[in-house]
C-alpha cells in the first residue's frame, strides 16, 4: 500500500479509508457509531478536502461529531499555552504558524514540502555513498 497522504494532501482516499477501517476495527477494536473524533489537519488544507474528510467520517464510519483542528493549534494547546510560534514537521510536510491567544495569525502561515521521510532518504543516500 502506498502513502495515501503526500505533502499534506490526501491523494488516495480509498487507501486512507482502508487504513482507518483497519485502525478502528482491528487495532483499536472500537465501534465508531455515535462516537466523537478529533482529527489533526494541515493548516492550509483546502475546503473540498475538509468536506470529503468529514463526509467519509460521518457517512462511512458513522461518527456522531467530528472536529477538524489545525495541527499547530493542537501543538500549542498541548503545551498549555495560547500564544506561540509553531514549527510542526511531519512525514512529508513542515508547517509554520504564529498563534495569538488561541487564534492562528493568517499572514504568518508557511508550509514547505520537507519532512522526516525526506530527511531519512537523504541520510540513507549519504551513507550509501560513504
Protein Blocks (a to p, Z undefined) as FASTA:
>chain_A
ZZfbgghiafblmlmmmmmmmmmmmmnopafehpacdddddfklcfklmmmmmmmmmmmn
opabdcdddfklmmmmmnopabdcdddddfklccddddeehiacfklgccddddfklmmm
mmmmmmmmZZ
